[in-house]
Amino acid sequence: MKTPLALMIASALALTACQKPAETAEAAPSAEAPAAANPFFAASTLQDQTPNFSAIKDSDFAPAFVEGMAQHTAEVRAIADNTEVPTFENTVVALEKSGALLTRVANVFFNLTGTDTNPTLQAVEAEMAPKLAAHQDGITLDAPLFARVKAIYDARDTLGLDAESARLLERTYKGFVRAGAMLDDAQKTRLRELNSRESTITTQFGEKLLAATNAGAIAVDNVAALDGLSEGDIAAAAEAAKARKLEGQWLLTLQNTTRQPILVQLKDRALRERVWRASADRGATVENDTRPLVLELAKIRAERAAMLGYPTWAAYVLDDQMAKTTEAAYRILEDLVPKVVANTKVEQADIAKLMAADGITGDVQPWDWEYYAEKVRTQRYALDEASVRPYFEMERVFNDGLLYTMNQLYGITLKPRPDLPVYHPDVKAYEVFDADGSSIGLFYADYYARESKRGGAWMSNFVGQSTLLNQKPVVVNVLNISKPAAGQPTLLSFDEVSTMFHEFGHALHGLFANTRYPSLSGASVSRDFVEFPSQFEEDWSLDPKVLANYAKHYQTGEPIPAELMQKIIDARHFNQGFDSLEYVAAALLDLDWHNLSADQVPTDVLAFEAASLKRHGVDLAAVPPRYRSTYFAHAFPGGYSAGYYAYLWAEVLAADAFAVMGERGGLKRENGDAFRKDILSVGNTREPMDSYRAYAGRDPEVEALLRRRGLQ
């Protein structure tokens, strides 16, 4: 049964996660509970039960996990062994109320291992991962417990349940079945072994990837090689080097994707190649080698899928998504390939011309693309990133861009809460207020990159919304923006601006949740729906009214010139061949890895990857996949295995919904309120497509996506 707690344990590195919150009434500590005070043993007394980070120590996690599993086991055992006739309340609702302590510690722990890890936390994660997997198996594979759930499900038509309760019963029953509840004892034993091993490997993968990313940073001993970088970027590189005791040097750190933002600016071609190779070779060298983990994860998932009655892991995953079949997921990607490749080749020809003008012969290389693409953009639109960044100072983008938009659409306001403890000095806490002045919940912003944080951007919960448990949401957004040198402003690229809006869309999905049951709350929806609200909100960053409000020069306060603002809007479709191709290639690669039977899993990761790209016609040497197999965090340690296609699927919904809102007048309260009511507040209380139809009044159409990506 993939409850939010189970999802959190199994997919701790997923980009978004919605965890089941702690309930108010809890089981008494077990006889084995440690005598020393542990901040997790009782619900936090801070507002909305937000974690008291000032009281939490690394040493608290392991005993809290042990006690949390013990309490949860006792609670579930009492449900399973109940001699009363099984009812919706004494079984399904009782399960929703169980596991308070375990949920509480897991919420904090898995957020910290992604945002501010250390060797102690990594050791706890390695120790607890298989135990948590076994604990979850102990619930989902419990025959008496499943018998009670099945009895209720079989009688569902006679129970008179309201729509949300009926949905919970359906999802609970299906979750048990998909977790293996109907297997025989021998199969359950093997499934436990597979689940335990997978939990260990995914933990190892995450640790190796973080280590490889940190180790891949490029040290430069001659500042002249950094020609093209701003003074602020050079100062930040000097501070990064100083932090690693590389005195007199400059350190260029890596982000998790194949492409590296710094390649846009660096003039030194040899240094660009060093940076790109350091990025693309992560996990494929002897040190921090993830290739054996990729192969074993592919085999484990294929074997588990077969055991559960599916031909492949992709078929298993997609059966519970909007797409439903692997054919549908492949089709949405492959249908784009001809147009995307054609656009990319046109872009490549433009880049080759500029390289030739610089006296560079031969093929366009991956480390050339972004540098020369920026030159093409400058030439075509008289627009370059250096001229744009001064208008996107982070605090102004956040306050006058993001929060302005959310106020215009939904009437909400955010108030800083410096009194609330945070887990790192860079994190800021806010209270979120509705239009009527009532408090909705709490929001944490963790925007700066650091060595203890994994790459990427995501939203997660510290506390999830549930009226059953009388809890308000506490959510966090995590980004990886390079921190400037002391005293310097944080000037964003437009990609980083878009990411801030994107992740707040996920945050709204949690903050606006209004459901009874925690398992159905907020972003606890299918992977190919969960990215819909985030991509929808992302588009507001380019709305002319919004841009005019936040795009102001950080020194003078002057608004961005109308001509420059129009260039930013016009340039939106620039380089879309490249952007689309690197994404589509990664999504197809993810599907191919998970569309294998166990005996089809190869022995050579890189050879399989090359063959996959070639087979789909996306093997352009100058445009590698956004993630290669060895550092594909979404697909292997994360929760998007066979699900990376979901971004494109959800983008169809987002682009179409944004177009619908534009037809209805755009940025105004009545439009935001409708989107909140039909999409953001309902969570998984109904089928996702029903929610979309409720908002748009029809099925989604693809034309808006093609316009959004400039592919018409």
C-alpha positions as CSV (number, residue, x, y, z in Angstrom):
1,M,0.0,0.0,0.0
2,K,1.7,3.2,-1.2
3,T,0.6,5.5,1.5
4,P,2.4,8.9,1.7
5,L,4.6,7.4,4.4
6,A,5.5,4.4,2.1
7,L,6.2,6.8,-0.8
8,M,8.4,8.9,1.4
9,I,10.4,5.9,2.5
10,A,10.7,4.3,-0.9
11,S,11.3,7.6,-2.8
12,A,13.1,9.8,-0.4
13,L,15.0,11.5,-3.3
14,A,12.0,12.2,-5.4
15,L,11.7,15.9,-6.6
16,T,8.4,16.2,-5.0
17,A,7.0,14.2,-2.1
18,C,3.9,14.5,0.0
19,Q,4.2,12.7,3.3
20,K,1.4,11.7,5.7
21,P,1.4,14.0,8.7
22,A,1.5,13.0,12.3
23,E,-1.8,12.6,14.0
24,T,-2.7,14.4,17.3
25,A,-3.4,11.3,19.4
26,E,-0.5,8.9,19.5
27,A,0.4,5.5,20.9
28,A,2.3,5.4,24.1
29,P,6.0,4.8,24.0
30,S,7.0,1.2,23.8
31,A,8.8,-0.5,26.6
32,E,12.0,-0.2,24.6
33,A,11.7,3.5,24.1
34,P,14.9,5.4,25.1
35,A,14.7,7.2,28.4
36,A,16.4,10.4,27.2
37,A,14.2,13.2,25.8
38,N,13.8,13.0,22.1
39,P,12.1,15.9,20.2
40,F,10.4,13.5,17.9
41,F,8.6,11.5,20.6
42,A,5.9,14.1,20.9
43,A,4.4,16.4,18.3
44,S,6.1,19.7,18.0
45,T,4.6,22.5,20.1
46,L,5.6,25.1,17.5
47,Q,2.9,26.5,15.2
48,D,1.4,24.0,12.9
49,Q,3.6,21.3,14.4
50,T,6.6,22.6,12.4
51,P,9.8,20.8,13.4
52,N,11.8,22.4,16.2
53,F,15.1,22.4,14.4
54,S,16.8,24.1,17.4
55,A,16.1,21.0,19.5
56,I,16.9,18.3,16.9
57,K,20.3,16.6,17.0
58,D,21.7,14.0,14.5
59,S,21.7,11.5,17.4
60,D,17.9,11.8,17.7
61,F,17.0,10.2,14.4
62,A,18.0,6.5,14.8
63,P,16.2,6.0,18.2
64,A,13.2,7.9,16.8
65,F,13.1,5.7,13.8
66,V,13.3,2.6,15.9
67,E,10.6,3.7,18.3
68,G,8.5,5.0,15.4
69,M,8.5,1.6,13.7
70,A,7.7,-0.1,17.0
71,Q,4.7,2.1,17.6
72,H,3.5,1.8,14.1
73,T,3.8,-1.9,14.1
74,A,1.7,-2.1,17.3
75,E,-0.9,0.2,15.9
76,V,-1.2,-1.8,12.7
77,R,-1.2,-5.1,14.6
78,A,-4.2,-3.9,16.7
79,I,-6.0,-3.0,13.4
80,A,-5.2,-6.4,11.8
81,D,-6.1,-8.4,15.0
82,N,-9.3,-6.5,15.7
83,T,-12.0,-9.1,16.4
84,E,-14.8,-6.7,15.4
85,V,-16.3,-6.9,11.9
86,P,-14.1,-4.9,9.6
87,T,-15.5,-1.5,8.8
88,F,-14.2,1.5,6.9
89,E,-13.6,3.4,10.2
90,N,-11.9,0.6,12.2
91,T,-9.6,-0.4,9.4
92,V,-9.1,2.1,6.6
93,V,-9.4,5.3,8.7
94,A,-7.5,3.6,11.5
95,L,-4.6,3.0,9.0
96,E,-4.7,6.7,8.0
97,K,-4.3,7.6,11.7
98,S,-1.4,5.3,12.4
99,G,2.4,5.9,12.2
100,A,2.5,9.4,13.7
101,L,6.0,9.2,15.2
102,L,7.4,7.4,12.3
103,T,6.0,9.9,9.9
104,R,7.2,12.8,11.9
105,V,10.8,11.7,12.1
106,A,10.8,10.5,8.4
107,N,9.5,13.9,7.2
108,V,12.4,15.7,8.8
109,F,15.1,13.1,8.2
110,F,14.6,12.6,4.5
111,N,14.3,16.4,3.9
112,L,17.7,16.9,5.7
113,T,19.5,14.1,3.8
114,G,18.5,15.9,0.6
115,T,19.2,19.4,1.8
116,D,21.9,19.4,4.5
117,T,23.4,15.9,4.8
118,N,26.6,14.8,6.6
119,P,28.4,11.5,7.3
120,T,26.3,10.9,10.4
121,L,23.0,11.3,8.6
122,Q,24.3,9.2,5.7
123,A,25.2,6.4,8.1
124,V,21.7,6.5,9.7
125,E,20.2,6.4,6.2
126,A,22.2,3.4,5.2
127,E,21.2,1.6,8.5
128,M,17.5,2.5,8.4
129,A,16.8,2.2,4.6
130,P,16.4,-1.7,4.7
131,K,14.7,-1.6,8.0
132,L,12.1,0.9,6.8
133,A,11.6,-1.2,3.6
134,A,11.0,-4.3,5.8
135,H,8.7,-2.4,8.1
136,Q,6.6,-1.3,5.1
137,D,6.5,-4.8,3.8
138,G,5.4,-6.0,7.2
139,I,2.2,-3.9,6.7
140,T,1.5,-4.4,3.0
141,L,2.2,-8.1,3.1
142,D,0.2,-8.8,6.3
143,A,-2.5,-11.3,5.3
144,P,-5.0,-10.7,8.1
145,L,-4.8,-6.9,7.6
146,F,-5.3,-7.3,3.8
147,A,-8.2,-9.6,4.5
148,R,-10.0,-6.8,6.4
149,V,-9.3,-4.3,3.7
150,K,-10.5,-6.7,1.0
151,A,-13.7,-7.4,2.9
152,I,-14.5,-3.7,3.1
153,Y,-13.6,-3.2,-0.6
154,D,-15.7,-6.1,-1.7
155,A,-18.7,-4.6,0.1
156,R,-18.0,-1.0,-1.1
157,D,-21.2,-0.6,-3.1
158,T,-23.3,-1.2,0.1
159,L,-21.4,1.1,2.5
160,G,-22.9,4.5,1.4
161,L,-19.4,6.2,1.5
162,D,-19.0,9.8,0.4
163,A,-16.9,10.4,-2.7
164,E,-13.6,11.1,-0.9
165,S,-14.0,8.1,1.4
166,A,-14.8,5.8,-1.6
167,R,-11.7,7.1,-3.3
168,L,-9.6,6.4,-0.2
169,L,-10.9,2.8,0.0
170,E,-10.2,2.3,-3.7
171,R,-6.6,3.6,-3.4
172,T,-6.0,1.7,-0.2
173,Y,-7.1,-1.6,-1.7
174,K,-5.2,-1.0,-5.0
175,G,-2.1,0.0,-3.0
176,F,-2.1,-3.3,-1.1
177,V,-2.5,-5.3,-4.3
178,R,0.2,-3.4,-6.1
179,A,2.5,-3.9,-3.1
180,G,2.1,-7.7,-3.3
181,A,-0.7,-8.5,-0.8
182,M,-2.1,-11.3,-3.1
183,L,1.3,-13.1,-3.6
184,D,1.9,-16.5,-1.9
185,D,4.3,-16.8,1.0
186,A,7.3,-17.8,-1.1
187,Q,6.8,-14.8,-3.4
188,K,6.3,-12.5,-0.4
189,T,9.6,-13.7,1.0
190,R,11.4,-12.9,-2.3
191,L,9.6,-9.6,-2.6
192,R,10.9,-8.6,0.8
193,E,14.4,-9.4,-0.2
194,L,14.1,-7.3,-3.4
195,N,12.6,-4.3,-1.5
196,S,15.3,-4.4,1.1
197,R,18.1,-4.6,-1.5
198,E,16.6,-1.8,-3.5
199,S,16.4,0.5,-0.5
200,T,20.1,-0.2,0.2
201,I,21.1,0.5,-3.4
202,T,19.1,3.7,-3.8
203,T,20.7,5.0,-0.7
204,Q,24.2,4.1,-2.0
205,F,23.3,5.7,-5.4
206,G,22.3,9.0,-3.8
207,E,25.5,9.1,-1.7
208,K,27.8,8.3,-4.6
209,L,26.1,10.9,-6.8
210,L,26.5,13.6,-4.2
211,A,30.2,12.6,-3.8
212,A,30.7,12.5,-7.5
213,T,29.2,15.9,-8.0
214,N,31.3,17.5,-5.3
215,A,34.4,15.7,-6.5
216,G,33.8,16.8,-10.1
217,A,34.2,20.5,-9.3
218,I,36.9,22.1,-11.4
219,A,39.8,23.9,-9.7
220,V,41.2,26.8,-11.8
221,D,44.6,28.3,-10.9
222,N,44.6,31.2,-13.4
223,V,41.8,33.8,-13.1
224,A,42.4,34.7,-16.8
225,A,40.8,31.3,-17.7
226,L,37.5,32.6,-16.2
227,D,37.1,35.3,-18.8
228,G,33.5,35.8,-19.5
229,L,32.3,35.3,-15.9
230,S,31.0,38.3,-14.0
231,E,32.9,39.7,-11.0
232,G,30.3,38.2,-8.7
233,D,30.7,34.8,-10.2
234,I,34.5,35.0,-10.0
235,A,34.3,36.1,-6.4
236,A,31.9,33.2,-5.6
237,A,34.3,30.7,-7.3
238,A,37.1,32.1,-5.1
239,E,35.0,31.6,-2.0
240,A,34.1,28.1,-3.0
241,A,37.8,27.3,-3.5
242,K,38.7,28.8,-0.1
243,A,36.0,26.7,1.6
244,R,37.9,23.6,0.3
245,K,41.3,25.1,1.4
246,L,42.3,25.7,-2.2
247,E,44.0,29.1,-1.5
248,G,44.7,31.2,-4.6
249,Q,42.4,29.2,-6.8
250,W,38.9,29.3,-8.1
251,L,36.4,26.4,-8.0
252,L,33.7,25.8,-10.5
253,T,31.1,23.6,-8.9
254,L,28.7,21.3,-10.7
255,Q,24.9,21.1,-10.8
256,N,23.1,17.8,-11.3
257,T,22.1,18.1,-15.0
258,T,24.5,17.3,-17.9
259,R,24.5,20.9,-19.0
260,Q,26.2,23.3,-16.7
261,P,25.0,27.0,-16.5
262,I,28.5,28.3,-16.3
263,L,29.2,27.1,-19.9
264,V,27.1,29.9,-21.2
265,Q,29.7,32.4,-20.1
266,L,33.1,30.8,-20.2
267,K,35.2,31.9,-23.2
268,D,38.0,29.4,-22.6
269,R,37.0,26.4,-24.8
270,A,39.4,24.0,-23.1
271,L,38.0,24.9,-19.7
272,R,34.5,24.5,-21.0
273,E,35.4,21.0,-22.2
274,R,36.8,20.2,-18.7
275,V,33.6,21.3,-17.0
276,W,31.4,19.4,-19.4
277,R,33.4,16.2,-19.2
278,A,33.4,16.4,-15.4
279,S,29.7,16.7,-15.5
280,A,29.0,14.0,-18.1
281,D,31.4,11.4,-16.7
282,R,30.0,11.4,-13.1
283,G,29.3,7.9,-11.9
284,A,31.1,6.4,-14.8
285,T,34.6,6.3,-13.3
286,V,36.1,3.9,-10.8
287,E,35.6,6.4,-8.0
288,N,31.9,6.8,-7.1
289,D,30.9,4.3,-9.9
290,T,27.1,4.0,-10.0
291,R,27.0,1.7,-13.1
292,P,26.7,-1.5,-11.1
293,L,23.9,0.1,-9.1
294,V,22.0,1.0,-12.3
295,L,22.2,-2.5,-13.6
296,E,21.1,-4.1,-10.3
297,L,18.2,-1.6,-9.8
298,A,17.0,-2.4,-13.4
299,K,17.0,-6.1,-12.6
300,I,15.3,-5.8,-9.2
301,R,12.5,-3.7,-10.7
302,A,12.0,-6.0,-13.6
303,E,11.9,-9.1,-11.3
304,R,9.4,-7.4,-9.0
305,A,7.2,-6.3,-11.9
306,A,7.0,-9.9,-13.2
307,M,6.2,-11.2,-9.7
308,L,3.3,-8.7,-9.6
309,G,1.9,-9.7,-12.9
310,Y,3.4,-7.1,-15.2
311,P,5.8,-7.7,-18.2
312,T,8.1,-4.8,-17.2
313,W,8.6,-2.3,-14.4
314,A,7.4,0.5,-16.8
315,A,4.1,-1.4,-17.4
316,Y,3.7,-1.7,-13.6
317,V,4.4,2.0,-12.9
318,L,2.3,3.4,-15.8
319,D,-0.7,1.2,-14.9
320,D,-1.3,3.6,-12.0
321,Q,-0.6,6.8,-13.9
322,M,-2.7,8.9,-16.2
323,A,-0.9,7.5,-19.2
324,K,-1.9,3.9,-18.2
325,T,0.4,2.2,-20.7
326,T,4.0,2.2,-21.9
327,E,2.8,2.7,-25.4
328,A,1.0,6.0,-24.4
329,A,4.2,7.3,-22.7
330,Y,6.4,6.4,-25.6
331,R,4.0,7.9,-28.1
332,I,3.9,11.3,-26.5
333,L,7.7,11.4,-26.6
334,E,8.3,9.8,-30.0
335,D,5.6,12.0,-31.7
336,L,7.8,15.0,-30.8
337,V,11.1,13.6,-32.0
338,P,10.9,14.6,-35.7
339,K,10.0,18.2,-35.0
340,V,12.5,18.5,-32.1
341,V,15.4,17.0,-34.1
342,A,14.6,19.2,-37.1
343,N,14.6,22.3,-34.8
344,T,17.8,21.2,-33.1
345,K,19.7,20.7,-36.4
346,V,18.7,24.2,-37.5
347,E,20.0,25.5,-34.2
348,Q,23.2,23.5,-34.6
349,A,23.8,25.0,-38.1
350,D,23.5,28.5,-36.6
351,I,26.0,27.6,-33.9
352,A,28.5,26.1,-36.4
353,K,28.5,29.3,-38.4
354,L,29.5,31.4,-35.4
355,M,32.2,28.8,-34.4
356,A,33.6,29.0,-38.0
357,A,33.7,32.8,-37.7
358,D,35.8,32.3,-34.6
359,G,38.1,30.0,-36.5
360,I,36.9,26.8,-34.9
361,T,36.6,23.9,-37.4
362,G,35.0,20.5,-36.9
363,D,31.7,19.4,-35.4
364,V,29.8,21.3,-32.7
365,Q,30.6,19.8,-29.3
366,P,28.4,19.7,-26.2
367,W,30.7,22.2,-24.5
368,D,30.3,24.6,-27.4
369,W,26.5,24.6,-27.6
370,E,25.4,26.8,-24.7
371,Y,28.3,29.3,-25.2
372,Y,27.5,29.8,-28.9
373,A,23.8,29.5,-28.5
374,E,24.0,32.5,-26.2
375,K,25.9,34.4,-29.0
376,V,23.2,33.4,-31.4
377,R,20.5,34.7,-29.0
378,T,22.5,37.9,-28.5
379,Q,22.7,38.3,-32.3
380,R,19.1,37.4,-33.0
381,Y,17.4,39.2,-30.2
382,A,20.1,41.6,-29.1
383,L,19.7,39.8,-25.8
384,D,22.4,38.3,-23.6
385,E,22.2,36.8,-20.1
386,A,24.7,39.4,-18.7
387,S,22.3,42.2,-19.6
388,V,19.3,40.4,-18.1
389,R,20.6,39.2,-14.7
390,P,20.8,42.7,-13.2
391,Y,17.0,42.9,-13.5
392,F,16.4,39.6,-11.6
393,E,17.7,40.1,-8.1
394,M,16.5,37.2,-6.0
395,E,14.7,39.1,-3.2
396,R,12.8,41.3,-5.7
397,V,11.9,38.3,-7.9
398,F,10.6,36.5,-4.8
399,N,8.6,39.4,-3.3
400,D,7.6,41.5,-6.3
401,G,7.4,38.7,-8.8
402,L,6.4,35.4,-7.2
403,L,4.4,36.7,-4.2
404,Y,2.8,39.5,-6.2
405,T,1.5,36.9,-8.7
406,M,0.2,34.6,-6.0
407,N,-1.6,37.5,-4.3
408,Q,-3.2,38.6,-7.6
409,L,-4.3,35.1,-8.4
410,Y,-5.2,33.6,-5.0
411,G,-5.2,36.6,-2.6
412,I,-2.5,35.0,-0.4
413,T,0.3,36.8,1.4
414,L,3.5,35.6,3.1
415,K,4.9,37.0,6.3
416,P,8.5,36.3,7.3
417,R,8.8,34.3,10.5
418,P,12.3,34.7,11.7
419,D,11.2,33.5,15.1
420,L,10.8,29.9,13.8
421,P,14.0,27.8,13.9
422,V,15.4,26.6,10.6
423,Y,17.8,23.7,9.7
424,H,20.4,25.9,7.9
425,P,21.1,29.6,8.2
426,D,20.3,30.1,4.5
427,V,16.7,28.9,5.0
428,K,13.9,31.4,5.5
429,A,10.5,30.6,7.1
430,Y,7.2,32.3,6.2
431,E,3.6,32.1,7.4
432,V,1.0,32.0,4.6
433,F,-2.2,33.9,5.0
434,D,-5.4,33.6,2.9
435,A,-7.3,36.5,1.5
436,D,-9.5,36.7,4.6
437,G,-6.5,36.9,6.9
438,S,-6.6,33.3,8.2
439,S,-3.4,31.3,8.4
440,I,-3.1,28.6,5.8
441,G,0.2,27.1,6.9
442,L,4.0,27.6,6.8
443,F,6.4,27.8,3.9
444,Y,10.2,27.4,4.0
445,A,12.5,28.7,1.2
446,D,15.9,27.0,0.9
447,Y,17.3,28.5,-2.3
448,Y,21.1,28.4,-2.1
449,A,23.4,25.6,-3.3
450,R,25.8,23.9,-0.9
451,E,28.0,20.8,-0.8
452,S,25.6,19.1,1.7
453,K,22.6,19.5,-0.7
454,R,21.9,17.3,-3.6
455,G,21.4,18.9,-7.0
456,G,18.1,19.9,-8.5
457,A,15.0,21.6,-7.2
458,W,12.0,20.2,-5.4
459,M,9.2,20.7,-2.9
460,S,8.5,18.5,0.1
461,N,6.4,18.5,3.3
462,F,7.4,18.7,6.9
463,V,3.7,18.4,7.8
464,G,0.9,17.5,5.3
465,Q,-2.6,18.8,5.4
466,S,-5.4,16.7,6.7
467,T,-8.7,17.7,8.3
468,L,-9.0,14.2,9.8
469,L,-5.8,14.9,11.8
470,N,-6.6,18.6,12.2
471,Q,-3.3,19.6,10.6
472,K,-2.2,22.5,8.4
473,P,0.5,22.1,5.8
474,V,4.2,23.0,6.4
475,V,6.1,22.8,3.1
476,V,9.5,23.6,1.8
477,N,10.9,24.6,-1.6
478,V,14.5,23.7,-2.4
479,L,16.6,25.3,-5.2
480,N,20.3,25.3,-6.0
481,I,21.2,28.9,-6.8
482,S,24.9,29.7,-6.5
483,K,25.5,31.8,-3.5
484,P,27.3,35.1,-4.2
485,A,30.3,36.4,-2.4
486,A,29.5,38.3,0.8
487,G,28.0,41.7,0.1
488,Q,27.1,40.8,-3.5
489,P,23.5,40.6,-4.8
490,T,22.0,37.3,-5.9
491,L,21.3,37.9,-9.6
492,L,19.4,35.1,-11.3
493,S,19.3,33.8,-14.7
494,F,15.8,33.6,-16.2
495,D,15.9,29.8,-15.9
496,E,16.4,30.2,-12.2
497,V,13.5,32.7,-12.0
498,S,11.3,30.1,-13.8
499,T,12.4,27.4,-11.4
500,M,11.4,29.5,-8.4
501,F,7.9,29.9,-9.9
502,H,7.8,26.2,-10.8
503,E,8.6,25.0,-7.3
504,F,6.1,27.3,-5.7
505,G,3.5,25.7,-7.9
506,H,4.3,22.5,-6.1
507,A,4.2,24.4,-2.8
508,L,0.7,25.7,-3.6
509,H,-0.4,22.1,-4.3
510,G,0.5,21.3,-0.6
511,L,-0.6,24.7,0.9
512,F,-4.0,24.7,-0.7
513,A,-4.8,21.1,0.0
514,N,-8.2,20.7,1.6
515,T,-8.9,17.0,2.0
516,R,-9.9,14.8,5.0
517,Y,-7.5,12.0,4.5
518,P,-3.7,12.4,4.5
519,S,-3.1,9.8,1.8
520,L,-5.1,11.8,-0.6
521,S,-3.8,15.3,0.3
522,G,-2.0,17.8,-1.8
523,A,0.5,16.4,-4.3
524,S,-0.2,12.8,-3.5
525,V,-1.3,12.4,-7.1
526,S,0.1,10.5,-10.1
527,R,3.5,11.5,-11.3
528,D,2.2,12.6,-14.6
529,F,-0.3,15.0,-12.9
530,V,1.9,16.3,-10.1
531,E,4.0,18.4,-12.4
532,F,0.9,20.1,-13.9
533,P,0.4,22.8,-11.2
534,S,4.1,23.6,-11.1
535,Q,4.5,24.1,-14.8
536,F,1.3,26.1,-14.9
537,E,2.6,28.5,-12.3
538,E,6.0,28.7,-14.1
539,D,4.4,30.5,-17.1
540,W,3.5,33.5,-14.9
541,S,7.1,34.4,-14.7
542,L,6.8,35.6,-18.3
543,D,3.5,37.4,-18.0
544,P,4.0,41.0,-19.1
545,K,2.2,42.4,-16.1
546,V,4.2,40.2,-13.7
547,L,7.5,41.0,-15.4
548,A,6.9,44.7,-15.2
549,N,6.3,44.4,-11.5
550,Y,9.5,42.5,-10.6
551,A,12.1,43.0,-13.3
552,K,13.8,46.1,-12.0
553,H,17.5,46.9,-11.9
554,Y,19.1,45.9,-8.6
555,Q,21.1,49.1,-8.4
556,T,18.9,51.8,-9.8
557,G,15.4,50.3,-9.3
558,E,14.6,51.3,-12.8
559,P,12.1,48.9,-14.5
560,I,13.3,46.7,-17.2
561,P,13.1,48.6,-20.5
562,A,10.0,47.6,-22.5
563,E,12.2,46.7,-25.4
564,L,14.4,44.3,-23.3
565,M,11.3,42.8,-21.7
566,Q,9.8,42.1,-25.1
567,K,13.1,40.5,-26.1
568,I,12.9,38.2,-23.1
569,I,9.4,37.2,-24.1
570,D,10.3,36.8,-27.8
571,A,13.3,34.7,-26.9
572,R,11.3,32.2,-25.0
573,H,11.2,29.8,-28.0
574,F,15.0,30.2,-28.6
575,N,17.0,27.0,-28.3
576,Q,13.8,25.0,-27.8
577,G,15.2,22.3,-30.1
578,F,18.1,21.7,-27.7
579,D,15.9,22.0,-24.6
580,S,13.3,19.6,-25.9
581,L,15.8,17.1,-27.3
582,E,17.9,16.8,-24.1
583,Y,14.7,16.2,-22.1
584,V,13.1,13.8,-24.6
585,A,16.3,11.8,-24.8
586,A,16.4,11.4,-21.1
587,A,12.8,10.5,-20.8
588,L,13.1,7.8,-23.5
589,L,16.3,6.5,-21.8
590,D,14.4,6.2,-18.5
591,L,11.6,4.2,-20.2
592,D,14.0,2.0,-22.0
593,W,15.8,1.1,-18.8
594,H,12.5,0.1,-17.2
595,N,10.9,-1.6,-20.1
596,L,13.2,-4.6,-19.8
597,S,12.5,-8.1,-18.4
598,A,15.1,-9.3,-15.9
599,D,16.9,-11.4,-18.4
600,Q,17.1,-8.5,-20.9
601,V,19.1,-6.2,-18.5
602,P,22.5,-5.6,-20.2
603,T,25.9,-5.7,-18.7
604,D,27.3,-2.4,-20.1
605,V,25.4,0.7,-19.0
606,L,27.0,3.1,-21.5
607,A,26.6,0.8,-24.4
608,F,22.9,0.4,-23.6
609,E,22.5,4.1,-23.3
610,A,24.1,4.7,-26.7
611,A,21.9,2.1,-28.3
612,S,18.8,3.5,-26.8
613,L,19.5,7.0,-28.0
614,K,20.3,5.7,-31.5
615,R,17.2,3.5,-31.7
616,H,14.9,6.5,-31.0
617,G,16.8,8.9,-33.3
618,V,17.9,11.2,-30.6
619,D,21.6,10.5,-30.7
620,L,23.0,13.9,-31.6
621,A,26.5,14.1,-30.2
622,A,26.3,17.8,-29.5
623,V,23.1,17.3,-27.4
624,P,23.4,14.6,-24.8
625,P,20.5,13.6,-22.6
626,R,19.7,16.0,-19.7
627,Y,20.7,13.2,-17.4
628,R,22.9,10.3,-18.3
629,S,22.2,6.9,-16.7
630,T,24.9,7.2,-14.1
631,Y,23.6,10.4,-12.5
632,F,19.9,10.0,-13.4
633,A,18.6,10.8,-9.9
634,H,15.0,10.9,-11.0
635,A,15.1,7.4,-12.5
636,F,17.3,5.5,-10.2
637,P,17.5,6.7,-6.5
638,G,14.5,8.9,-7.0
639,G,10.8,8.3,-7.4
640,Y,10.5,8.9,-11.1
641,S,11.5,5.5,-12.4
642,A,9.7,5.0,-15.7
643,G,8.1,8.3,-14.9
644,Y,10.4,11.1,-16.3
645,Y,8.1,11.3,-19.3
646,A,5.6,12.9,-16.8
647,Y,7.0,16.3,-17.2
648,L,6.0,16.4,-20.8
649,W,2.6,14.8,-20.1
650,A,1.9,17.3,-17.4
651,E,3.1,20.1,-19.6
652,V,0.3,19.4,-22.1
653,L,-2.1,20.0,-19.2
654,A,-0.2,23.1,-17.9
655,A,0.0,24.8,-21.3
656,D,-3.6,24.1,-22.1
657,A,-4.8,25.2,-18.7
658,F,-2.7,28.4,-19.0
659,A,-4.3,29.1,-22.4
660,V,-7.8,28.5,-20.9
661,M,-7.0,31.0,-18.2
662,G,-5.8,33.5,-20.7
663,E,-9.1,33.2,-22.6
664,R,-10.8,33.9,-19.3
665,G,-9.0,37.1,-18.6
666,G,-5.6,35.9,-17.2
667,L,-4.2,37.2,-14.0
668,K,-7.2,37.9,-11.7
669,R,-8.7,36.4,-8.6
670,E,-11.7,34.7,-10.0
671,N,-9.4,32.7,-12.3
672,G,-7.0,31.8,-9.6
673,D,-9.9,30.8,-7.3
674,A,-11.3,28.4,-9.9
675,F,-7.9,26.8,-10.4
676,R,-7.5,26.5,-6.7
677,K,-10.9,24.9,-6.2
678,D,-10.8,22.4,-9.1
679,I,-7.0,21.5,-9.2
680,L,-5.0,22.6,-6.2
681,S,-7.3,21.8,-3.3
682,V,-8.7,18.4,-4.3
683,G,-5.5,16.3,-4.2
684,N,-6.1,12.7,-5.1
685,T,-9.8,12.7,-4.1
686,R,-10.8,12.0,-7.7
687,E,-9.3,10.9,-10.9
688,P,-6.8,13.5,-12.2
689,M,-8.5,13.8,-15.6
690,D,-11.8,14.5,-13.8
691,S,-10.1,17.4,-12.0
692,Y,-8.8,18.8,-15.3
693,R,-12.2,18.6,-16.9
694,A,-13.8,20.3,-13.9
695,Y,-11.4,23.2,-14.4
696,A,-11.2,23.5,-18.2
697,G,-14.6,22.1,-19.1
698,R,-13.1,19.7,-21.7
699,D,-10.2,17.4,-22.3
700,P,-6.7,18.9,-22.7
701,E,-5.5,19.8,-26.2
702,V,-1.9,19.7,-27.4
703,E,-1.8,22.8,-29.5
704,A,-0.9,25.1,-26.5
705,L,2.1,22.8,-25.8
706,L,3.4,23.1,-29.3
707,R,3.1,26.9,-29.1
708,R,4.8,26.9,-25.7
709,R,7.8,25.1,-27.1
710,G,7.8,26.9,-30.4
711,L,7.4,23.6,-32.3
712,Q,4.4,24.6,-34.5
